Amino acid sequence: MLGHRELTMQDYAEILKRRFWLMLITTILIFCVAVGVSLVIAPQYVSKTTVLIDPQKVPEDYVKSVDSEGLDSRLASIEEQIKSRSQIEPIVERFDLFGGNKYTMDDRVDMTRAAIKIQKMH
């Protein structure tokens, strides 16, 4: 028993010797649980982008605007392009999204399309 005195380096070495197996088993167990959880949980992919729409700076009197669409229709067009099959299918194949033999490519594209969230901030 150490009593009420300050611990020395030799005391710490004795403690580590006594608890070595407990620390080793705990470390191995935590490592195995972490590897197991990482294999079970499906990966999630997140991508963000910002589309900056800058209004025309030159007055309409000098230069006629070539942009006849409104902001909402342009954003809707971009959203359609993002969710198009031609854009989604290569990503599904490359990252094997919703892989396995359970789903057809149509199902996988539909599930990916449903998982895509687009936010419009004003």
C-alpha positions as CSV (number, residue, x, y, z in Angstrom):
1,M,0.0,0.0,0.0
2,L,1.3,3.4,-1.0
3,G,-0.4,5.4,1.8
4,H,-0.4,9.1,1.7
5,R,2.8,10.0,-0.1
6,E,3.6,11.3,-3.5
7,L,3.9,8.8,-6.3
8,T,7.2,8.3,-8.0
9,M,8.0,7.1,-11.5
10,Q,8.7,3.6,-10.0
11,D,5.2,3.6,-8.5
12,Y,3.7,4.5,-11.9
13,A,5.7,1.7,-13.5
14,E,4.3,-0.8,-10.9
15,I,0.8,0.4,-11.6
16,L,1.3,-0.1,-15.4
17,K,2.7,-3.6,-14.8
18,R,-0.3,-4.6,-12.7
19,R,-2.8,-3.2,-15.1
20,F,-1.1,-4.1,-18.4
21,W,-3.4,-6.9,-19.4
22,L,-6.5,-4.9,-18.5
23,M,-5.4,-2.0,-20.7
24,L,-4.3,-4.2,-23.6
25,I,-7.6,-6.2,-23.6
26,T,-9.6,-2.9,-23.4
27,T,-7.6,-1.4,-26.3
28,I,-8.0,-4.4,-28.5
29,L,-11.7,-4.7,-27.7
30,I,-12.3,-1.0,-28.5
31,F,-10.4,-1.3,-31.8
32,C,-12.4,-4.4,-32.8
33,V,-15.7,-2.7,-32.0
34,A,-14.6,0.4,-34.0
35,V,-13.7,-1.7,-37.0
36,G,-16.9,-3.7,-36.8
37,V,-19.0,-0.6,-36.6
38,S,-17.2,1.0,-39.6
39,L,-17.9,-2.1,-41.7
40,V,-21.6,-2.3,-40.8
41,I,-22.5,1.4,-41.2
42,A,-23.1,2.3,-44.8
43,P,-21.0,5.2,-46.1
44,Q,-22.7,8.6,-46.6
45,Y,-21.6,11.0,-49.3
46,V,-22.1,14.7,-48.9
47,S,-21.3,17.3,-51.5
48,K,-22.1,21.0,-51.3
49,T,-21.8,23.8,-53.9
50,T,-22.9,27.4,-54.1
51,V,-24.3,28.9,-57.2
52,L,-23.9,32.7,-57.1
53,I,-26.2,34.6,-59.4
54,D,-25.0,38.1,-59.8
55,P,-27.6,40.6,-61.1
56,Q,-26.8,42.7,-64.2
57,K,-24.7,45.7,-63.4
58,V,-25.0,47.6,-66.6
59,P,-28.3,49.5,-66.9
60,E,-30.9,47.9,-69.3
61,D,-30.9,51.2,-71.4
62,Y,-27.3,50.5,-72.5
63,V,-27.2,46.7,-72.9
64,K,-30.2,44.5,-73.4
65,S,-30.2,41.5,-71.1
66,V,-29.6,38.2,-72.9
67,D,-31.1,36.4,-70.0
68,S,-34.8,36.1,-70.5
69,E,-35.5,33.5,-67.8
70,G,-36.2,34.4,-64.3
71,L,-34.1,33.2,-61.3
72,D,-36.5,30.4,-60.3
73,S,-36.7,28.9,-63.8
74,R,-32.9,28.9,-64.0
75,L,-32.6,27.2,-60.6
76,A,-35.3,24.7,-61.7
77,S,-33.3,24.0,-64.8
78,I,-30.1,23.4,-62.8
79,E,-32.0,21.1,-60.4
80,E,-33.3,19.0,-63.4
81,Q,-29.8,18.6,-64.7
82,I,-28.5,17.5,-61.3
83,K,-31.3,14.9,-60.9
84,S,-31.1,13.6,-64.5
85,R,-30.3,10.0,-65.0
86,S,-27.3,10.8,-67.2
87,Q,-25.7,12.6,-64.3
88,I,-26.8,10.2,-61.5
89,E,-26.0,6.8,-63.2
90,P,-22.2,7.2,-63.5
91,I,-22.1,8.2,-59.8
92,V,-24.2,5.2,-58.8
93,E,-21.8,2.9,-60.7
94,R,-18.6,4.6,-59.5
95,F,-19.5,4.5,-55.8
96,D,-21.6,1.3,-56.0
97,L,-24.5,3.2,-54.3
98,F,-27.3,0.9,-53.0
99,G,-25.1,-2.0,-54.3
100,G,-25.8,-5.7,-54.2
101,N,-28.1,-7.7,-56.4
102,K,-31.3,-6.5,-54.6
103,Y,-31.9,-3.5,-56.7
104,T,-32.0,-2.8,-60.4
105,M,-30.2,0.2,-61.8
106,D,-33.5,2.0,-62.2
107,D,-34.3,1.5,-58.5
108,R,-30.8,2.6,-57.5
109,V,-31.1,5.8,-59.6
110,D,-34.5,6.5,-58.1
111,M,-33.2,6.0,-54.6
112,T,-30.2,8.3,-55.2
113,R,-32.5,10.9,-56.8
114,A,-34.7,10.7,-53.7
115,A,-31.7,11.2,-51.4
116,I,-30.5,14.3,-53.2
117,K,-31.6,17.4,-51.3
118,I,-31.3,20.9,-52.9
119,Q,-31.7,24.0,-50.7
120,K,-32.5,27.4,-52.1
121,M,-31.2,30.2,-50.0
122,H,-32.2,33.8,-50.7
